[in-house]
């Protein structure tokens, strides 16, 4: 890990654990092991999101390609394995370039290499970056007619509503006039369906959550008894979101960079939110920062939506 990346990880971790209530940023889930575990989550029976989004993408990718137009430079936020992206790439019209953006360098480069082999006619320009922070788009060999961001997987739901709106605004500035946004939204639904998705029977989501502590041990030399924590996730009806925590089984102390950080038995360390929206509610949120809704595609059960916005 580069020193500056480690420094950010350490600073964010200390800041979060010194807060009350305690918090660890979910972006640090995604080292190589975390990315592999997330891919495994997507294959579980309980996690409907990827399965349903894939269904929507496969059914409507041709329409989405038409909406994105000719000679687009497609920028994907949180590209991961770029699995769903292939349906979209298959239906783009003379795309100038594909720019996968991901925080996990090893996973990014592995996926970008695979995409480059399978799509030799498209220039692949991977960017290792935290997309919540400013970063520069690479220059393609050909000039694009416009830029469009593909933001799949309902990742926008991991942000508090005001932070989500700020991110949507920054995406608009990056894309510029005539820019496009194709974004996945997890829709509001029955509590039981939601809670099963984040507490899968195989325990993969629990392992994914706990991997954050393993990563702190590996990369920050933190003294943590990972077995003294457990995964805890539930749906908050009032806030319209899944809330995910690490819950301490016992009174204990985390030792990190000279700090002694006590954690009480039963105390929760927040790691992630996953907000669930309605189509109208999200369209209003995006509209307040300059996006105009053009098209919406959903599955038959209305579990998931892919929404297309433009900057006029």
MIVEX-18878 format. One line per 3 residues: number of its first residue (from 0); their letters; for each residue x, y, z of N, C-alpha, C. Coordinates in steps of 0.001 Angstrom, whole numbers, always signed. Layout:
BEGIN
NUM> a> X/Y/Z/X/Y/Z/X/Y/Z; ... .
END
This chain:
BEGIN
0> xxx> +846/-1193/+0/+0/+0/+0/+884/+1246/+0; +653/+2219/-922/+1425/+3465/-896/+1271/+4177/+444; +2324/+4907/+844/+2316/+5540/+2161/+1162/+6526/+2321 .
3> xxx> +881/+7315/+1267/-193/+8303/+1405/-1553/+7627/+1569; -1729/+6465/+921/-2984/+5726/+1067/-3114/+5176/+2478; -2009/+4642/+3001/-2015/+4142/+4377/-2303/+5277/+5355 .
6> xxx> -1713/+6434/+5110/-1929/+7581/+6005/-3404/+7982/+6037; -4051/+8005/+4865/-5481/+8340/+4812/-6307/+7296/+5568; -5973/+6031/+5355/-6671/+4935/+6028/-6526/+5078/+7546 .
9> xxx> -5305/+5344/+7991/-5058/+5502/+9428/-5806/+6708/+9988; -5721/+7838/+9299/-6389/+9060/+9787/-7903/+8862/+9873; -8483/+8277/+8825/-9930/+8070/+8811/-10359/+7082/+9896 .
12> xxx> -9532/+6055/+10111/-9854/+5049/+11124/-9793/+5638/+12522; -8725/+6372/+12816/-8608/+6996/+14135/-9724/+8008/+14373; -9991/+8825/+13361/-11066/+9819/+13498/-12391/+9141/+13818 .
15> xxx> -12668/+8042/+13116/-13928/+7344/+13319/-14033/+6655/+14663; -12932/+6074/+15134/-12974/+5341/+16400/-12907/+6260/+17611; -12467/+7488/+17408/-12451/+8463/+18498/-13778/+9206/+18613 .
18> xxx> -14648/+9018/+17618/-15975/+9640/+17651/-16904/+8883/+18590; -18011/+9497/+18894/-19081/+8815/+19616/-20414/+9183/+18953; -21113/+8218/+18351/-20782/+6795/+18248/-19645/+6531/+17257 .
21> xxx> -19007/+5387/+17415/-17848/+5040/+16587/-18269/+4712/+15152; -17321/+4926/+14233/-17619/+4776/+12806/-16350/+4393/+12061; -16487/+3517/+11067/-15405/+3194/+10136/-15941/+3363/+8714 .
24> xxx> -15232/+4105/+7838/-15745/+4370/+6486/-15840/+3099/+5642; -16976/+2924/+4983/-17203/+1700/+4212/-16300/+1604/+2982; -15716/+2712/+2543/-14851/+2628/+1358/-13638/+1742/+1611 .
27> xxx> -13292/+1533/+2879/-12138/+695/+3194/-12482/-788/+3243; -13718/-1150/+2944/-14055/-2556/+2740/-13249/-3151/+1585; -12912/-2308/+605/-12535/-2824/-705/-11034/-2898/-945 .
30> xxx> -10331/-3694/-112/-9020/-4163/-535/-9269/-5365/-1450; -8215/-6080/-1848/-8431/-7182/-2783/-9331/-8260/-2171; -9090/-8597/-901/-9916/-9606/-245/-11363/-9119/-121 .
33> xxx> -11541/-7858/+255/-12882/-7313/+378/-13629/-7320/-938; -12925/-6989/-2022/-13552/-7001/-3345/-13974/-8418/-3730; -13135/-9404/-3389/-13485/-10799/-3669/-14715/-11228/-2867 .
36> xxx> -14759/-10806/-1600/-15904/-11152/-761/-17181/-10490/-1268; -17067/-9245/-1744/-18267/-8597/-2278/-18776/-9332/-3508; -17856/-9776/-4366/-18283/-10566/-5520/-19005/-11835/-5060 .
39> xxx> -18527/-12434/-3953/-19173/-13637/-3412/-20557/-13315/-2849; -20695/-12151/-2199/-22009/-11716/-1701/-23012/-11664/-2847; -22554/-11146/-3970/-23441/-10973/-5125/-23969/-12306/-5662 .
42> xxx> -23313/-13414/-5286/-23739/-14733/-5748/-24630/-15461/-4743; -24831/-14882/-3561/-25648/-15558/-2552/-27125/-15512/-2935; -27876/-16482/-2428/-29306/-16550/-2736/-30068/-15366/-2152 .
45> xxx> -29639/-14887/-977/-30387/-13842/-279/-30162/-12448/-861; -29009/-12241/-1510/-28665/-10900/-1992/-29285/-10692/-3372; -30491/-10146/-3388/-31265/-9990/-4622/-30713/-8903/-5540 .
48> xxx> -29924/-7952/-4988/-29595/-6737/-5737/-28890/-7028/-7053; -27789/-7772/-6991/-27009/-8008/-8210/-27802/-8826/-9213; -28475/-9851/-8719/-29280/-10703/-9603/-30357/-9887/-10316 .
51> xxx> -31019/-9012/-9565/-32106/-8215/-10134/-31568/-7137/-11062; -30485/-6483/-10655/-29894/-5463/-11520/-29403/-6083/-12824; -28788/-7262/-12733/-28316/-7947/-13935/-29475/-8248/-14877 .
54> xxx> -30607/-8653/-14303/-31806/-8906/-15108/-32236/-7645/-15857; -32243/-6519/-15154/-32632/-5248/-15774/-31641/-4873/-16877; -30334/-5014/-16580/-29317/-4645/-17565/-29424/-5508/-18816 .
57> xxx> -29597/-6811/-18634/-29666/-7701/-19788/-30903/-7425/-20642; -31999/-7087/-19985/-33244/-6859/-20724/-33248/-5528/-21465; -32608/-4504/-20868/-32756/-3150/-21410/-31441/-2507/-21865 .
60> xxx> -30363/-3273/-21928/-29064/-2690/-22276/-29077/-2003/-23637; -29805/-2549/-24593/-29857/-1922/-25919/-30500/-544/-25837; -31578/-419/-25054/-32215/+890/-24877/-31269/+1853/-24163 .
63> xxx> -30549/+1348/-23176/-29601/+2197/-22453/-28495/+2683/-23381; -27997/+1789/-24225/-26968/+2181/-25183/-27455/+3272/-26112; -28699/+3163/-26558/-29274/+4209/-27409/-29361/+5534/-26669 .
66> xxx> -29745/+5480/-25392/-29864/+6708/-24600/-28508/+7384/-24399; -27463/+6590/-24234/-26137/+7170/-23988/-25536/+7779/-25246; -25980/+7349/-26415/-25576/+8000/-27658/-24234/+7548/-28203 .
69> xxx> -23830/+8196/-29293/-22601/+7816/-29998/-21374/+8497/-29408; -20243/+7820/-29539/-18900/+8322/-29186/-18837/+8830/-27736; -19427/+8075/-26846/-19389/+8433/-25430/-18092/+7926/-24795 .
72> xxx> -17583/+8657/-23821/-16561/+8120/-22935/-17291/+7697/-21667; -17336/+6394/-21423/-18092/+5846/-20301/-17178/+5691/-19093; -17534/+6358/-18010/-16764/+6323/-16768/-17578/+5548/-15742 .
75> xxx> -17017/+4458/-15233/-17756/+3658/-14253/-17200/+3875/-12857; -18053/+4299/-11939/-17667/+4499/-10545/-17806/+3184/-9780; -16736/+2810/-9060/-16762/+1577/-8280/-16905/+367/-9173 .
78> xxx> -16012/+261/-10154/-16179/-722/-11228/-16081/-2166/-10753; -15273/-2432/-9714/-15151/-3806/-9227/-14742/-4747/-10340; -15527/-5805/-10533/-15213/-6794/-11568/-15780/-6435/-12936 .
81> xxx> -16496/-5329/-13035/-17081/-4866/-14304/-17981/-5915/-14952; -18612/-6748/-14125/-19435/-7836/-14672/-20657/-7283/-15400; -21410/-6407/-14731/-22632/-5861/-15342/-22313/-4936/-16508 .
84> xxx> -21101/-4378/-16512/-20713/-3411/-17536/-20695/-4025/-18923; -20426/-5315/-18994/-20299/-5966/-20291/-21597/-5885/-21098; -22728/-6023/-20412/-24006/-5889/-21124/-24124/-4509/-21758 .
87> xxx> -23643/-3495/-21041/-23722/-2130/-21553/-22722/-1909/-22682; -21480/-2365/-22497/-20461/-2191/-23534/-20883/-2859/-24842; -21585/-3969/-24736/-22037/-4683/-25938/-23011/-3859/-26777 .
90> xxx> -23634/-2843/-26165/-24689/-2091/-26861/-24379/-607/-27020; -23150/-187/-26704/-22777/+1208/-26942/-22474/+1416/-28419; -22671/+2643/-28888/-22468/+2970/-30290/-21148/+3718/-30465 .
93> xxx> -20150/+3006/-30994/-18820/+3580/-31249/-18268/+4304/-30014; -18192/+3638/-28865/-17680/+4309/-27662/-16214/+4695/-27828; -15863/+5873/-27327/-14488/+6367/-27429/-13585/+5659/-26429 .
96> xxx> -14072/+5465/-25207/-13248/+4831/-24173/-14133/+4365/-23024; -13596/+3405/-22278/-14211/+2958/-21029/-13212/+3223/-19909; -13669/+3948/-18879/-12800/+4356/-17770/-13329/+3733/-16474 .
99> xxx> -12823/+2554/-16091/-13223/+1988/-14798/-12483/+2697/-13669; -13218/+3091/-12641/-12633/+3797/-11493/-12906/+2965/-10245; -11843/+2598/-9538/-12015/+1782/-8338/-10893/+2078/-7355 .
102> xxx> -11186/+1882/-6066/-10219/+2191/-5016/-9227/+1054/-4792; -9591/-160/-5241/-8736/-1333/-5060/-7887/-1544/-6309; -6594/-1196/-6225/-5727/-1190/-7404/-5595/-2573/-8031 .
105> xxx> -5326/-3587/-7221/-5102/-4927/-7764/-6351/-5441/-8472; -7486/-5273/-7849/-8747/-5738/-8433/-9066/-4947/-9701; -8815/-3641/-9677/-9059/-2777/-10832/-8248/-3230/-12037 .
108> xxx> -6944/-3429/-11839/-6072/-3758/-12960/-6382/-5143/-13523; -6727/-6069/-12637/-7095/-7409/-13100/-8346/-7349/-13976; -9350/-6608/-13518/-10599/-6494/-14270/-10399/-5727/-15574 .
111> xxx> -9602/-4641/-15523/-9351/-3837/-16722/-8631/-4654/-17791; -7713/-5501/-17367/-6999/-6364/-18308/-7961/-7323/-18999; -8863/-7910/-18216/-9849/-8831/-18794/-10756/-8114/-19795 .
114> xxx> -11204/-6906/-19431/-12070/-6132/-20325/-11329/-5777/-21614; -10066/-5383/-21489/-9277/-4998/-22667/-9110/-6171/-23632; -8971/-7365/-23090/-8844/-8553/-23939/-10152/-8823/-24679 .
117> xxx> -11257/-8683/-23972/-12562/-9016/-24557/-13133/-7913/-25446; -12646/-6674/-25263/-13143/-5535/-26054/-11958/-4767/-26652; -11229/-5389/-27571/-10023/-4745/-28119/-10317/-3472/-28901 .
120> xxx> -11557/-3299/-29344/-11912/-2111/-30129/-12185/-888/-29253; -12268/-1078/-27926/-12542/+29/-27008/-11278/+348/-26213; -10921/+1621/-26149/-9769/+2023/-25336/-10154/+1922/-23855 .
123> xxx> -9366/+1180/-23093/-9630/+969/-21665/-8627/+1796/-20870; -9134/+2699/-20022/-8286/+3644/-19289/-8600/+3564/-17792; -8054/+2564/-17085/-8374/+2402/-15667/-7796/+3526/-14812 .
126> xxx> -8562/+3926/-13795/-8133/+4962/-12848/-8319/+4424/-11434; -7232/+4331/-10677/-7321/+3936/-9275/-7547/+5202/-8458; -8744/+5354/-7926/-9089/+6585/-7211/-10278/+6334/-6299 .
129> xxx> -10393/+7198/-5314/-11580/+7275/-4466/-12528/+8250/-5153; -13609/+7739/-5726/-14463/+8611/-6544/-15231/+9640/-5719; -15165/+9541/-4397/-15787/+10585/-3575/-14905/+11822/-3482 .
132> xxx> -13664/+11703/-3961/-12726/+12824/-3973/-12448/+13242/-5418; -12043/+14502/-5641/-11755/+14944/-7009/-10648/+14100/-7656; -10833/+13759/-8903/-9792/+13068/-9669/-9918/+13495/-11125 .
135> xxx> -8825/+13344/-11868/-8797/+13782/-13267/-9155/+12627/-14192; -9995/+12912/-15162/-10298/+11920/-16180/-9116/+11795/-17136; -8784/+10584/-17566/-7708/+10425/-18548/-8143/+10953/-19912 .
138> xxx> -7176/+11225/-20754/-7455/+11709/-22107/-7475/+10532/-23070; -8572/+10379/-23767/-8695/+9296/-24737/-8008/+9679/-26043; -7655/+8682/-26828/-7008/+8936/-28113/-7954/+9666/-29070 .
141> xxx> -9236/+9330/-28985/-10242/+10017/-29789/-11039/+10963/-28904; -11521/+12047/-29483/-12299/+13015/-28719/-13740/+12517/-28582; -14234/+12403/-27344/-15618/+11955/-27168/-16616/+13062/-27477 .
144> xxx> -17816/+12678/-27854/-18879/+13666/-28038/-19376/+14160/-26682; -19298/+13298/-25670/-19712/+13655/-24318/-19237/+12573/-23351; -19289/+12887/-22073/-18948/+11921/-21030/-20228/+11434/-20352 .
147> xxx> -20212/+10191/-19924/-21325/+9654/-19141/-20765/+8786/-18027; -21359/+8897/-16863/-20963/+8076/-15719/-21960/+6942/-15549; -21421/+5737/-15423/-22218/+4563/-15073/-21916/+4249/-13610 .
150> xxx> -22946/+4276/-12781/-22782/+4119/-11331/-23732/+3006/-10877; -23307/+1740/-11044/-24208/+614/-10799/-24252/+187/-9331; -25082/-825/-9081/-25032/-1513/-7803/-25658/-812/-6627 .
153> xxx> -26348/+270/-6825/-26971/+1050/-5744/-25957/+1579/-4749; -24700/+1764/-5179/-23664/+2288/-4286/-24024/+3670/-3764; -24777/+4438/-4536/-25179/+5772/-4084/-25955/+5683/-2771 .
156> xxx> -26583/+4554/-2515/-27327/+4369/-1279/-26462/+4301/-39; -25145/+4081/-217/-24242/+4025/+932/-23958/+5398/+1526; -24369/+6451/+823/-24103/+7813/+1277/-25317/+8382/+2003 .
159> xxx> -25041/+9180/+3045/-26109/+9966/+3638/-26729/+10825/+2533; -27993/+11165/+2664/-28716/+11825/+1573/-28030/+13111/+1125; -27554/+13932/+2061/-26891/+15178/+1654/-25570/+14899/+949 .
162> xxx> -24840/+13871/+1409/-23582/+13507/+753/-23847/+12921/-630; -24926/+12148/-767/-25295/+11602/-2075/-25587/+12725/-3058; -26273/+13749/-2586/-26594/+14868/-3461/-25337/+15640/-3866 .
165> xxx> -24411/+15808/-2930/-23142/+16474/-3284/-22386/+15670/-4332; -22371/+14347/-4180/-21680/+13506/-5153/-22346/+13603/-6519; -23665/+13603/-6555/-24376/+13764/-7826/-24030/+15098/-8479 .
168> xxx> -23880/+16139/-7659/-23486/+17440/-8189/-22090/+17421/-8773; -21163/+16739/-8100/-19786/+16682/-8604/-19704/+15841/-9872; -20528/+14809/-9974/-20579/+14018/-11206/-21060/+14890/-12365 .
171> xxx> -22051/+15724/-12097/-22548/+16627/-13128/-21478/+17579/-13624; -20676/+18117/-12704/-19596/+19027/-13098/-18545/+18293/-13917; -18248/+17052/-13553/-17254/+16283/-14284/-17743/+15953/-15694 .
174> xxx> -19012/+15624/-15828/-19551/+15259/-17144/-19743/+16476/-18044; -20164/+17597/-17477/-20379/+18800/-18265/-21681/+18752/-19049; -21899/+19783/-19865/-23132/+19881/-20650/-23290/+18673/-21561 .
177> xxx> -24524/+18219/-21668/-24885/+17033/-22451/-24354/+15740/-21835; -23776/+15851/-20630/-23288/+14664/-19950/-24432/+13773/-19504; -24109/+12513/-19273/-25132/+11554/-18877/-24768/+10824/-17593 .
180> xxx> -25783/+10284/-16949/-25609/+9480/-15741/-26560/+8298/-15818; -26008/+7104/-15723/-26788/+5874/-15662/-26522/+5263/-14292; -27531/+5230/-13437/-27295/+4918/-12031/-28283/+3880/-11510 .
183> xxx> -27763/+2951/-10706/-28583/+1923/-10096/-29124/+2369/-8749; -30413/+2111/-8513/-31083/+2520/-7282/-31827/+1322/-6698; -31535/+1003/-5444/-32290/-42/-4760/-33570/+581/-4213 .
186> xxx> -34696/+18/-4598/-35986/+612/-4260/-36514/+110/-2913; -37362/+911/-2289/-37952/+534/-1015/-38849/-694/-1194; -38780/-1599/-189/-39515/-2863/-287/-39704/-3471/+1087 .
189> xxx> -40208/-4696/+1143/-40505/-5373/+2398/-39256/-5525/+3274; -39413/-5278/+4573/-38308/-5359/+5528/-37619/-6732/+5493; -38389/-7817/+5441/-37792/-9151/+5489/-36862/-9397/+4307 .
192> xxx> -37263/-8946/+3130/-36418/-9101/+1940/-35108/-8342/+2132; -35207/-7127/+2644/-34022/-6298/+2850/-33089/-6900/+3895; -33633/-7313/+5022/-32766/-7795/+6102/-32116/-9133/+5752 .
195> xxx> -32794/-9978/+4994/-32158/-11225/+4547/-30977/-10939/+3624; -31109/-9911/+2801/-30040/-9583/+1852/-28749/-9191/+2550; -28851/-8602/+3741/-27664/-8126/+4452/-27297/-9022/+5637 .
198> xxx> -27988/-10156/+5738/-27673/-11175/+6742/-27793/-12551/+6084; -27047/-12760/+5010/-27200/-13971/+4210/-26869/-15222/+5026; -27534/-16317/+4672/-27371/-17572/+5404/-25943/-18105/+5348 .
201> xxx> -25235/-17821/+4254/-23856/-18305/+4122/-22870/-17536/+4991; -23279/-16378/+5493/-22390/-15595/+6346/-21335/-14803/+5598; -21511/-14632/+4290/-20497/-13921/+3501/-20494/-12431/+3833 .
204> xxx> -21672/-11846/+4029/-21727/-10424/+4376/-21067/-10167/+5723; -21256/-11084/+6663/-20588/-10958/+7960/-19072/-10992/+7787; -18582/-11902/+6958/-17141/-11998/+6712/-16620/-10728/+6038 .
207> xxx> -17409/-10201/+5115/-17059/-8953/+4422/-16934/-7802/+5415; -17876/-7689/+6326/-17853/-6630/+7334/-16644/-6788/+8254; -16402/-8011/+8723/-15281/-8270/+9634/-13928/-8121/+8944 .
210> xxx> -13900/-8250/+7612/-12635/-8090/+6894/-12041/-6704/+7091; -12890/-5723/+7384/-12383/-4378/+7662/-11444/-4394/+8860; -11770/-5189/+9870/-10894/-5316/+11039/-9619/-6077/+10683 .
213> xxx> -9756/-7125/+9874/-8561/-7847/+9420/-7638/-6910/+8639; -8230/-6047/+7829/-7424/-5106/+7051/-6692/-4129/+7967; -7354/-3673/+9022/-6695/-2793/+9988/-5508/-3499/+10640 .
216> xxx> -5651/-4780/+10926/-4533/-5549/+11494/-3386/-5662/+10498; -3710/-5983/+9251/-2679/-6204/+8239/-1944/-4923/+7872; -2710/-3859/+7647/-2129/-2670/+7019/-1804/-1552/+7997 .
219> xxx> -2455/-1545/+9161/-2227/-476/+10137/-1583/-992/+11421; -1270/-2299/+11445/-681/-2926/+12645/-1555/-2718/+13880; -2855/-2709/+13685/-3779/-2552/+14808/-3846/-3842/+15615 .
222> xxx> -3918/-3701/+16934/-4103/-4850/+17822/-5598/-4996/+18090; -6221/-5956/+17408/-7666/-6180/+17496/-7929/-7682/+17563; -8810/-8077/+18450/-9293/-9454/+18471/-10554/-9506/+17607 .
225> xxx> -10376/-9893/+16350/-11500/-9870/+15410/-12629/-10790/+15871; -12268/-11902/+16518/-13287/-12849/+16980/-14174/-12262/+18073; -13767/-11135/+18649/-14553/-10481/+19703/-15585/-9507/+19134 .
228> xxx> -15734/-9500/+17794/-16747/-8677/+17135/-17679/-9564/+16317; -18878/-9065/+16065/-19830/-9770/+15217/-20550/-8780/+14307; -21026/-9303/+13190/-21787/-8529/+12206/-23195/-8262/+12727 .
231> xxx> -23691/-7041/+12500/-25042/-6673/+12946/-25647/-5746/+11900; -26779/-6148/+11308/-27430/-5338/+10266/-28941/-5409/+10420; -29610/-4268/+10216/-31069/-4215/+10326/-31597/-3061/+9481 .
234> xxx> -32911/-3099/+9204/-33552/-2035/+8430/-34173/-1011/+9365; -33825/+252/+9151/-34383/+1372/+9904/-35530/+1958/+9077; -36760/+1647/+9486/-37935/+2098/+8721/-38009/+3616/+8625 .
237> xxx> -37731/+4281/+9728/-37902/+5737/+9767/-36947/+6431/+8804; -35712/+5933/+8735/-34715/+6541/+7854/-34717/+5932/+6450; -35425/+4829/+6265/-35463/+4188/+4955/-34122/+3632/+4533 .
240> xxx> -33435/+2942/+5462/-32091/+2465/+5132/-31735/+1223/+5945; -30892/+387/+5362/-30210/-677/+6090/-29042/-41/+6840; -28847/-451/+8090/-27719/+28/+8884/-26847/-1171/+9256 .
243> xxx> -25553/-1044/+9020/-24619/-2142/+9250/-23573/-1715/+10274; -23325/-2614/+11219/-22400/-2323/+12315/-21523/-3534/+12602; -20413/-3271/+13291/-19643/-4288/+13986/-19991/-4162/+15463 .
246> xxx> -20456/-5248/+16068/-20870/-5200/+17474/-19851/-5950/+18333; -19395/-5288/+19386/-18415/-5896/+20282/-19092/-6927/+21183; -18517/-8114/+21254/-19059/-9173/+22104/-18677/-8980/+23574 .
249> xxx> -17556/-8274/+23808/-17004/-8137/+25164/-16448/-6730/+25346; -16160/-6363/+26584/-15367/-5161/+26833/-13954/-5418/+26316; -13416/-4507/+25535/-12092/-4723/+24955/-11449/-3389/+24614 .
252> xxx> -10179/-3445/+24204/-9440/-2248/+23817/-8749/-2488/+22486; -8977/-1593/+21540/-8255/-1608/+20264/-7023/-730/+20426; -5867/-1257/+20044/-4623/-487/+20122/-4176/-143/+18709 .
255> xxx> -4054/+1156/+18450/-3759/+1617/+17095/-2925/+2885/+17139; -1733/+2820/+16565/-864/+3994/+16419/-674/+4735/+17748; -446/+3980/+18809/-211/+4585/+20118/-1461/+4947/+20885 .
258> xxx> -2622/+4747/+20294/-3890/+5061/+20958/-4485/+3804/+21587; -5074/+3962/+22764/-5832/+2904/+23433/-7317/+3254/+23272; -8043/+2453/+22521/-9418/+2784/+22157/-10367/+1766/+22784 .
261> xxx> -10965/+2093/+23931/-11855/+1144/+24602/-13175/+970/+23853; -13653/-266/+23837/-14935/-596/+23221/-15719/-1445/+24223; -16913/-1010/+24552/-17722/-1711/+25545/-18423/-2930/+24932 .
264> xxx> -18738/-3898/+25758/-19553/-5032/+25314/-20898/-4516/+24805; -21280/-4944/+23613/-22532/-4496/+23011/-22422/-3204/+22233; -21286/-2513/+22320/-21125/-1248/+21600/-21063/-1508/+20099 .
267> xxx> -21649/-595/+19337/-21715/-718/+17887/-20721/+226/+17215; -20001/-295/+16230/-19161/+529/+15355/-19845/+553/+13987; -20324/+1713/+13598/-21043/+1827/+12326/-20073/+1682/+11158 .
270> xxx> -20441/+848/+10172/-19598/+687/+8985/-20293/+1087/+7681; -21618/+969/+7620/-22252/+1274/+6330/-23743/+1533/+6494; -24246/+2451/+5668/-25677/+2610/+5444/-25976/+2173/+4016 .
273> xxx> -27193/+1729/+3781/-27650/+1479/+2421/-29070/+2018/+2302; -29160/+3265/+1808/-30458/+3930/+1695/-31262/+3348/+538; -32556/+3226/+760/-33481/+2728/-247/-34401/+3878/-667 .
276> xxx> -34582/+4047/-1970/-35307/+5203/-2500/-36564/+4778/-3246; -37418/+5744/-3512/-38448/+5614/-4540/-37909/+6288/-5801; -38466/+5931/-6952/-38035/+6560/-8209/-38264/+8063/-8154 .
279> xxx> -39430/+8487/-7708/-39737/+9919/-7653/-38838/+10638/-6655; -38583/+10004/-5519/-37742/+10635/-4505/-36324/+10839/-4988; -35773/+9837/-5696/-34400/+9989/-6184/-34337/+10984/-7330 .
282> xxx> -35337/+10992/-8191/-35363/+11960/-9295/-35380/+13384/-8757; -36115/+13603/-7679/-36155/+14932/-7069/-34795/+15303/-6484; -34155/+14341/-5811/-32835/+14576/-5224/-31826/+14973/-6300 .
285> xxx> -31797/+14228/-7405/-30858/+14519/-8489/-31226/+15805/-9216; -32508/+16070/-9346/-32953/+17273/-10047/-32517/+18549/-9372; -32368/+18505/-8054/-31961/+19702/-7312/-30514/+20101/-7593 .
288> xxx> -29716/+19196/-8189/-28330/+19544/-8535/-28110/+19484/-10047; -29194/+19681/-10819/-29040/+19909/-12253/-29308/+18746/-13175; -29645/+17572/-12638/-29902/+16422/-13495/-31378/+16362/-13905 .
291> xxx> -31607/+15997/-15158/-32960/+15811/-15677/-33177/+14336/-15989; -34222/+13756/-15423/-34509/+12338/-15642/-35051/+12117/-17049; -34465/+11142/-17744/-34906/+10824/-19098/-35602/+9461/-19190 .
294> xxx> -35129/+8478/-18436/-35684/+7133/-18586/-35458/+6336/-17307; -36366/+5394/-17036/-36257/+4494/-15881/-36571/+3075/-16342; -35740/+2132/-15913/-35988/+717/-16191/-36031/-40/-14862 .
297> xxx> -37010/-910/-14679/-37122/-1685/-13447/-37416/-3150/-13767; -37239/-3990/-12753/-37606/-5403/-12853/-39110/-5549/-12603; -39698/-6712/-12887/-41149/-6884/-12708/-41638/-6667/-11276 .
300> xxx> -40786/-6948/-10276/-41186/-6773/-8880/-40910/-5369/-8352; -40320/-4523/-9184/-39933/-3163/-8770/-39037/-3185/-7535; -38080/-4115/-7542/-37070/-4172/-6487/-35928/-3193/-6761 .
303> xxx> -35622/-3001/-8059/-34421/-2256/-8437/-34712/-1418/-9675; -34100/-246/-9733/-34264/+630/-10898/-32905/+1063/-11428; -32798/+1155/-12732/-31668/+1824/-13385/-32244/+3085/-14014 .
306> xxx> -31675/+4236/-13651/-32225/+5526/-14060/-31214/+6274/-14928; -31711/+6887/-15993/-30854/+7660/-16897/-31177/+9143/-16764; -30139/+9917/-16433/-30259/+11368/-16294/-29326/+12050/-17286 .
309> xxx> -29642/+13301/-17617/-28765/+14115/-18461/-28633/+15508/-17857; -27524/+16169/-18227/-27327/+17589/-17929/-27668/+18356/-19194; -28673/+19194/-19153/-29097/+19934/-20351/-28288/+21216/-20521 .
END
